[in-house]
Structures are given as C-alpha cells and as structure tokens.
Amino acid sequence: MKLLALGTDHRHAPADVREAIAFDGSRREEALDALSAEFPAAEVAILSTCNRVEIYAAGSEEAVPSTGALIDALARFHKVPAERFERHLFDYHDDRAIAHLFRVAASLESLVLGEGQIIGQVKEAYSAAVDRKTIGSILHAVFRHALFVGKKVRSETGLDQGKLSIASVAVDVARDVFDTFVDKTVLVIGAGKMADLTLQHLADLRPGRVIVTNRTPERAEIAAKKWGGQVYAFDRLGEALAEADVVVSTTAASEPIVNAETYKRVQRKRRNRLALILDIAIPRDFDPKIGDIDNVMLYHVDDLQAQTEANRARRAKKVDPALAIIETETAECLANLRHKQQAGDILRQLGDYADAARVREMEALFNRCPDLNESQRNAIAHTLHRLQNQFLHHPRAALRSAAADPPNEHPHPLLNAVRRLFGLSES
C-alpha cells in the first residue's frame, strides 16, 4: 500500500503559480478523469482552493505514480511547463501524506488558523472523487477519517474559537452587549469591502432592521439589496443615527464624519437609549469623545484589533494539542488501513487456496472417470463450486466483519487464526 500527497499552498507558492495549476469549477472533474485514465490502477482525489492545490493518490506500490510522473501529468493538463511550478511543490508519502491531510482538515495549514471553510472544501474534494469514481477503499478511509479529525480538533481544542477579523470581532462585541437583535436597528456607514464583510457577519444576528448609507448611493443600493437592508441618503445620516441601536462605520473619510456635539444631539433624540458604535474605519469616523457620552459604547479599530490579536494568541496555544490529536489519529488510520489490507490479502489467499483444492480434486475425479460427458462434468463442477462457496461463507463473513471494525490490537487475532487454520503465508 502506498499513499502520495503532491501540491502547494500559500506558504510555498505565490498566487500566480497557484492560479496556473488550480482546478476551478469543472476543471477538477476533468482532471480526475484524466488522471484516472493515465493511472488507472491508482485512487485519485484533488483538493483545490484559493490557497492550495493538492493531488492525493493511493494504491499498490505499482499503481501509484511517482512524484515526477504526477508533476508531468499536472503540466500536461494545465499546459504549463513543469519548470514554472515544480520548485514550489511539496510531496508527502504514506503516513506523512495522511498526517498532512489531517492537518489541512483541522485548519492547521490554513492562512487563518482555525478557519472553518477548509473542512467543507475537504468534503467537496472527497465528494467530487466519489462522483467521478476515482477513489477506492484507501482514500475513502483516509478522507472520512480526515473529516472526523477536523471536527475532533475543533471540538476538543477550541481551535476555532475567537474571531480573527476586525469585522467578525465587531459583531461579537455587539452580541456581548445586546441579548437579542430582533428589536434592534443596525446602521452600516460605508459600502466597501469591509462594510460588506460586516453585513455578512451581522446577518447571523438577524437584526430587526438594517440601514445602509454611503456617499455613493448606487453602492449603498447594492449592499442593501444583497443583505436585505434599507438605504438612507448620506445627507440623512443624523436621522439614521437617531434610529440606530448599533452603528458600524467603515468609510475612508479623511476626518471624522461625526463629532461629539453632533452625537449629543443624536443621543437626546434617542432618549438616551444604549447605543453601540463600532468605528472600524481608518482614519476614525467618530470623535473619540463620543465614548464619554452617557449610554454610548464606542469601540475604535485599535480596540478591536487588540481583541483579534488576543484571539490569535489563544488559537496558537491550541496548536500543540491539535498536533497531538493528529499524531494519534494518523497512527490509528494507518494501522486500520494496513489491517484492512491484511484482511483483504487473507480473503484472496483463502479464495485461491479453495479454488486450487477444488480444481485439483475435480481434475483428479475427471481423470478417474473418463466416460463422463460434458453435461455431467459441468454439473459436477457447478456442485463443487457451490459447495466451496457454502463452506467459505462464514469464514469470509467473519473476515469482512473483522476488516470493517477497527481492532483493539493489530493485527486482528482472527487474521492470524485463519492463516494458521488454512496454512496461508504471511504477505
């Protein structure tokens, strides 16, 4: 049994190299078909994201292509000279290939440690290979185990806890301040990338009402339509502030757009209700003195950045426990694969042993009874074949059951027992 993981990621290759060998859209399915045609005895799966491109191959020693052969196939498929990307590739074999996939699924190899997207992308890679029928028992077991490990690492270490983006931390602050959002109005000032990301996170809170305002009305319309919000013209900012319980400001203004005196008037209109202002703009959109007004909680980007760094440090402390889980699970996965391979070898040997005995005795019988006609010979051959299958039914079922369930010890005692009972060789 042999496994190979060949690929590159954000740490090994620049974006243009990753893009040159990526498998976007239907290209992954096409590549799976092409690899399966070129290496028909090998199992193949492809994981391709914006940050990584990886090919997994498994099978017998003879079936799995060499690293060089797989690089050549990759170059031919993308019509890109191997010299352009070869030096950026890594290759892992056998247990190291398994451990790498487990680290990927657990997000230890991700650009953002603990991010949640990658486990879904691993699942998509597995599903695509299943759909194209390019994987067998080895990669089935490895990918299923990888998905299990990804979830186990998150649940047992809390690696994914604590947001790492300013926008997501801002929304976490809002969640800490208010118990419910169904009766809250959220105002987003700005309609750029940061505003869109914030609106995406805010959608999880299900606020009762969302207002979007921007100096460019068309951009505000696009953002509001995408996230189910209402547009206020920028000259109605004061009115929008008076209606908002939560304000998220993301403009690129060169100076504050709201000063302390203006917001004092806003707060009087609000009858001094609690207001949360998340100013994630650089430079600041809200005068820092606004934070001194009663019942106004003002967070600037520096406050939120400090929280993201604290979250990042907490996640980093979870790496060693995650690696310990992966080391244990890698050993278990490899042992189970070898166990299933041994069980399969014994099943084949058992079948070959029975076939040889049946054929030997049948030929001896035919030699002793030369007057048997063809119909009689066929009847005898059929009967002996049925007798063999009946005799082997329970041993085969027991072996398959032993192969399906991970044993407490390796190899499973039943495997050695069958070897000894039938005089089979160790493979």
C-alpha positions in Angstrom: 0.0 0.0 0.0 1.3 3.5 -0.9 -0.1 7.0 -0.5 1.2 10.2 -2.1 0.2 13.9 -1.5 1.6 16.3 -4.0 0.8 20.0 -4.0 1.5 23.6 -3.0 -0.1 26.3 -0.9 0.1 29.9 0.2 3.3 29.3 2.1 5.1 27.6 -0.8 4.0 29.4 -3.9 2.9 32.9 -5.0 -0.7 33.4 -6.1 0.1 33.4 -9.9 1.7 29.9 -9.6 -1.2 28.6 -7.6 -3.6 30.0 -10.1 -1.7 28.4 -13.0 -2.3 24.9 -11.7 -5.6 25.4 -9.9 -8.7 23.2 -10.7 -11.5 25.7 -10.8 -15.1 24.7 -11.5 -15.5 21.7 -13.8 -11.7 21.5 -14.2 -11.4 19.3 -11.1 -13.7 16.7 -12.6 -11.9 16.9 -15.9 -8.6 16.4 -14.1 -9.9 13.5 -12.1 -11.0 11.8 -15.3 -7.6 12.5 -17.0 -5.6 11.2 -14.0 -7.7 8.1 -13.7 -7.2 7.4 -17.4 -3.4 7.9 -17.2 -3.0 6.0 -13.9 -6.0 3.5 -14.0 -4.9 1.4 -11.0 -4.5 4.3 -8.7 -7.0 6.1 -6.5 -7.0 9.8 -7.0 -8.6 12.9 -5.3 -8.0 16.6 -5.8 -8.2 19.4 -3.2 -8.2 22.9 -4.9 -8.9 26.2 -3.1 -7.7 29.7 -3.4 -4.8 29.0 -1.1 -3.9 25.4 -2.0 -3.7 22.8 -4.8 -3.2 19.2 -3.8 -3.4 15.8 -5.5 -3.8 12.7 -3.4 -3.0 9.2 -4.9 -3.2 5.8 -3.3 -3.0 2.1 -4.2 -0.4 -0.6 -4.5 3.3 0.2 -4.9 3.0 -0.4 -8.7 -0.3 1.5 -9.1 0.6 4.9 -7.5 2.5 7.2 -9.9 5.9 8.6 -8.9 6.1 12.3 -7.9 7.8 13.0 -11.3 5.0 11.3 -13.2 2.4 13.2 -11.4 4.2 16.5 -12.0 4.4 15.7 -15.7 0.6 14.9 -15.8 -0.1 18.2 -14.0 2.0 20.1 -16.5 0.2 18.4 -19.5 -3.2 19.0 -18.1 -2.7 22.7 -17.5 -0.4 23.2 -20.5 2.1 24.9 -18.2 5.8 24.0 -18.2 6.8 22.0 -15.1 9.7 24.4 -14.5 7.2 27.1 -13.7 5.7 25.4 -10.6 7.9 22.3 -9.8 10.2 24.0 -7.3 7.1 25.3 -5.3 5.7 21.8 -4.8 5.8 19.6 -1.7 5.3 15.8 -1.6 4.4 13.6 1.3 4.3 9.8 1.4 2.3 7.2 3.3 1.8 8.3 7.0 3.1 11.8 6.2 0.5 12.1 3.5 -2.2 11.1 5.9 -0.9 13.5 8.6 -0.8 16.3 6.1 -4.4 15.9 5.0 -5.4 15.7 8.7 -3.6 19.0 9.4 -5.3 20.6 6.4 -8.8 19.4 7.6 -8.0 20.7 11.1 -7.1 24.1 9.5 -3.5 24.0 10.9 -2.2 24.6 7.3 -4.7 27.4 6.6 -3.8 31.1 6.1 -6.1 31.8 9.0 -5.5 29.3 11.8 -8.8 27.7 12.9 -10.9 28.9 9.9 -14.0 26.9 9.2 -14.1 26.8 5.4 -11.4 24.2 4.8 -13.3 21.2 6.3 -16.1 21.9 3.8 -13.6 22.1 1.0 -12.1 18.8 2.0 -15.6 17.3 2.0 -16.2 18.7 -1.5 -12.9 17.2 -2.8 -13.9 13.8 -1.4 -17.4 14.1 -2.9 -16.0 15.0 -6.3 -13.7 12.0 -6.3 -16.6 9.7 -5.2 -18.8 11.1 -8.0 -16.1 10.5 -10.6 -15.4 7.1 -9.2 -11.7 7.8 -8.9 -11.2 6.6 -5.3 -11.4 3.2 -3.6 -11.1 1.8 -0.1 -7.8 3.6 0.8 -8.8 7.2 0.0 -12.4 6.5 1.2 -11.0 5.6 4.6 -8.4 8.5 4.7 -10.8 11.3 3.7 -13.5 10.1 6.0 -11.0 10.0 8.8 -9.7 13.4 7.9 -13.2 14.9 8.2 -13.6 13.2 11.6 -10.2 14.6 12.7 -11.1 18.1 11.6 -14.2 18.1 13.7 -12.5 16.4 16.6 -9.7 19.0 16.7 -12.2 21.9 16.8 -14.4 20.3 19.4 -11.6 19.2 21.8 -9.2 22.1 21.5 -11.4 25.1 20.7 -9.0 26.0 17.9 -11.8 27.8 16.0 -12.9 29.9 19.0 -12.3 33.7 19.0 -12.7 35.6 15.7 -9.6 36.8 13.8 -11.1 39.5 11.5 -12.0 43.1 12.6 -15.5 42.7 11.2 -16.2 39.5 12.9 -14.8 40.7 16.3 -17.0 43.8 15.9 -20.1 41.7 15.6 -19.0 39.6 18.5 -18.9 42.8 20.6 -22.4 43.6 19.6 -23.5 40.1 20.6 -22.0 40.6 24.0 -23.7 44.0 24.5 -27.2 43.0 23.4 -29.2 39.9 24.3 -31.4 40.0 21.3 -31.4 41.8 17.9 -34.9 41.2 16.7 -35.9 44.6 18.0 -32.7 46.4 17.1 -31.8 48.7 14.2 -28.3 48.4 12.8 -26.8 51.2 10.8 -23.8 50.5 8.5 -22.0 53.5 7.2 -20.0 52.8 4.1 -20.4 50.2 1.3 -16.9 48.9 0.6 -15.4 45.5 1.2 -15.2 45.9 5.0 -18.9 47.0 5.1 -19.9 44.0 3.0 -18.0 41.7 5.3 -19.5 43.2 8.4 -23.0 42.9 6.9 -22.3 39.2 6.2 -21.5 38.7 9.9 -24.4 40.8 11.0 -26.8 38.6 9.1 -26.1 35.9 11.6 -27.6 38.1 14.4 -30.9 38.5 12.5 -31.4 42.2 13.4 -34.9 43.6 13.1 -33.8 46.3 10.7 -30.7 47.2 8.7 -29.9 50.7 7.3 -27.1 51.3 4.8 -25.8 54.7 4.0 -22.9 55.8 1.7 -21.8 58.9 -0.1 -22.3 56.9 -3.4 -26.0 56.0 -3.4 -25.5 53.2 -6.1 -23.1 51.3 -3.9 -25.4 51.7 -0.9 -28.2 50.2 -3.0 -26.1 47.2 -4.0 -25.1 46.5 -0.4 -28.6 46.9 1.0 -30.2 44.7 -1.7 -27.7 42.0 -1.1 -28.3 41.9 2.7 -31.9 42.9 2.9 -31.3 46.4 4.2 -32.8 49.8 3.7 -30.9 52.7 2.0 -30.7 56.2 3.6 -29.2 59.0 1.6 -26.0 60.2 3.2 -27.5 63.6 4.0 -29.9 61.8 6.3 -27.0 60.4 8.5 -28.3 62.2 11.6 -31.7 60.7 11.2 -30.2 57.2 10.7 -28.0 57.6 13.8 -31.0 58.5 15.8 -32.8 55.3 14.8 -29.8 53.0 15.2 -29.0 50.9 18.2 -25.8 49.6 16.7 -23.6 51.6 14.3 -20.8 50.1 12.2 -18.8 52.7 10.4 -16.4 51.8 7.6 -15.8 54.9 5.5 -12.5 56.1 4.1 -13.1 59.7 5.1 -10.0 61.8 5.8 -11.5 63.2 9.0 -14.3 62.3 11.5 -17.8 62.3 10.0 -19.5 62.6 13.4 -18.2 64.9 16.2 -19.2 64.8 19.9 -21.6 67.7 19.8 -23.5 66.2 16.8 -23.8 62.9 18.6 -25.0 64.5 21.8 -28.0 65.9 19.9 -28.5 62.4 18.3 -28.5 60.8 21.8 -31.1 63.3 23.0 -33.3 62.3 20.1 -32.8 58.7 21.1 -33.9 59.5 24.7 -30.5 58.3 25.9 -31.1 54.6 24.9 -28.0 52.4 24.9 -26.0 52.8 21.7 -23.1 50.7 20.5 -20.8 52.3 17.9 -18.2 50.2 16.2 -15.8 52.5 14.4 -13.6 50.3 12.2 -12.6 53.0 9.8 -9.0 54.3 9.4 -8.9 57.2 10.0 -11.6 57.2 12.6 -15.1 58.2 11.6 -16.3 59.1 15.1 -14.7 61.6 17.5 -13.3 59.6 20.5 -15.0 62.0 22.9 -18.3 60.4 21.8 -17.4 57.4 24.0 -17.7 59.7 27.1 -21.4 60.4 26.4 -23.8 58.5 28.8 -25.1 55.2 27.5 -22.8 55.3 24.5 -20.3 52.5 24.0 -17.7 53.4 21.4 -15.1 51.0 20.0 -12.4 52.1 17.6 -10.4 49.8 15.3 -7.5 49.7 17.8 -9.8 48.2 20.5 -11.0 45.6 18.1 -7.5 44.9 16.8 -6.3 44.2 20.3 -9.1 41.6 20.7 -8.2 39.9 17.4 -4.6 39.6 18.5 -5.6 38.1 21.8 -7.8 35.6 19.9 -4.9 34.8 17.6 -2.6 34.1 20.6 -5.2 31.9 22.2 -5.6 29.9 18.9 -1.8 29.5 18.7 -1.8 27.9 22.1 -4.2 25.2 20.7 -1.8 24.0 18.0 0.2 21.6 20.2 -2.9 19.8 21.5 -4.2 19.7 17.9 -1.0 18.1 16.7 -1.1 15.5 19.4 -4.6 14.5 18.3 -3.4 14.3 14.7 -0.4 12.2 15.6 -2.6 9.7 17.4 -5.3 9.6 14.6 -2.7 9.3 11.9 -1.2 6.2 13.6 -4.7 4.8 14.0 -5.7 5.5 10.4 -2.5 3.9 9.1 -2.9 0.8 11.3 -6.6 0.4 10.2 -5.6 0.7 6.6 -2.9 -2.0 7.0 -5.4 -4.2 8.9 -7.9 -3.9 6.1 -5.2 -4.7 3.6 -4.1 -7.8 5.5 -7.7 -8.9 5.8 -8.1 -8.4 2.0 -4.9 -10.4 1.4 -6.1 -13.3 3.5 -9.5 -13.3 1.8 -7.8 -13.5 -1.6 -5.4 -16.2 -0.3 -8.3 -18.2 1.2 -10.2 -18.0 -2.1 -7.1 -19.0 -4.1 -6.5 -21.9 -1.6 -10.1 -23.2 -2.0 -10.0 -22.7 -5.8 -6.8 -24.7 -6.1 -8.1 -27.6 -3.9 -11.4 -27.7 -5.8 -9.8 -27.7 -9.3 -7.2 -30.2 -8.2 -9.8 -32.7 -6.9 -12.2 -32.1 -9.8 -9.5 -32.8 -12.4 -8.5 -36.0 -10.4 -12.1 -37.1 -10.5 -12.4 -36.4 -14.2 -9.2 -38.4 -14.9 -10.6 -41.3 -12.9 -14.0 -41.2 -14.7 -13.1 -40.5 -18.4 -16.6 -41.6 -19.5 -18.3 -38.6 -18.0 -20.0 -36.5 -20.7 -19.7 -32.7 -20.8 -23.1 -32.2 -19.2 -22.1 -34.4 -16.3 -18.8 -32.7 -15.9 -20.5 -29.2 -15.8 -23.0 -30.5 -13.2 -20.1 -31.8 -11.0 -18.1 -28.5 -11.5 -21.1 -26.4 -10.5 -21.8 -28.6 -7.5 -18.2 -28.4 -6.3 -18.2 -24.6 -6.8 -21.4 -24.2 -4.7 -20.0 -26.5 -2.0 -16.8 -24.3 -1.9 -18.8 -21.1 -1.5 -21.0 -22.6 1.2 -18.0 -23.8 3.1 -16.3 -20.4 2.9 -19.3 -18.3 3.5 -18.9 -17.9 7.3 -15.1 -17.6 7.3 -15.4 -14.8 4.6 -18.2 -13.0 6.5 -16.1 -13.1 9.7 -13.1 -11.8 8.0 -15.0 -9.0 6.3 -16.5 -8.1 9.7 -13.1 -8.0 11.3 -11.8 -5.8 8.4 -14.7 -3.4 8.8 -14.3 -2.8 12.5 -11.1 -1.2 13.8 -9.5 -3.8 16.0 -8.2 -3.2 19.5 -5.0 -4.9 18.6 -3.1 -5.1 15.3 -3.3 -7.5 13.6 -6.7 -8.8 14.5 -6.4 -12.2 16.2 -8.9 -13.7 13.6 -6.4 -13.0 10.8 -3.7 -15.0 12.4 -6.1 -17.7 13.3 -7.3 -18.1 9.6 -3.7 -18.1 8.5 -2.8 -20.9 10.8 -6.0 -22.9 10.1 -5.5 -22.9 6.4 -1.7 -22.7 6.2 -1.7 -19.4 4.4 1.5 -17.4 4.0 2.2 -14.0 5.6 2.1 -11.3 3.0 
